[in-house]
Amino acid sequence: MHSTDNIDDGYLGSGKRLRYSINKYGKDNHSREILEFLDSRKELKDREKEIVNLNEIAKIECMNLKVGGEGGNSGPNGEVIGGDKFKGAHEYWKYPENKIRMSKIASDSLIERWKDPKFKESRLKDIDWTGRKHTEDAKQKMSDSSNNKGVNNSQFGTCWIYNDNESKKIKKEDLDSFINNGWNRGRKLKF
């Protein structure tokens, strides 16, 4: 559902599942099809309710997470709680009954989707790594990433030492000289 004065605005949609798909496969691998033109936003919402129903969202290829006509951020009675900056959304999630309701909707939707063998197969093929290997480039990126872990942490490269009287933090490169002078590695806490 989209309202616009510019039919060529490039809008594909705004759902979470669509966003993930575009990030994974690229915008060029997605297309849109205009099904109908309607005279008012209300007619548009009503028509979307008819088209995007539970049977539709259970299909593998469907990008919608919930039935149509409500938009992405709606309250328990279909009222819009969001907007461009999700105003009011934090109020909605304060109430446990709203969390339970949305959790049940999401759970029921996933249960229905997993009953479809095609959906299950499409999801499991991404998990099964039998016979697959990381490329050398991917291995190098993982290695580079793990070598830099912690460098932005102010505590990186330090450790605690203690003796009978005190505990203090030092640079790891100075550890050997302290150990040789009666200090122990670790921290002695006073209770």
Buried (B, 14 or more C-beta within 10 A) or exposed (E): BEEEEEEEEEEBBEBEEBEEBBEEEEEEEEEEEEEEEBEEEEEBBEBBBEBBBEEBBBBEEBBBBBBBBBBEBBBEEEEEBBEEEEEBEEEBEEEEEBEEEBEEEEEEBEEBBEEEEEBEEEEEEEEEEEEEEEEEEEEEEEEEEEEEEEEEEEEEEBBBBBEEEEBEEBEEEEBEEBEEEEBBEEEEEEE
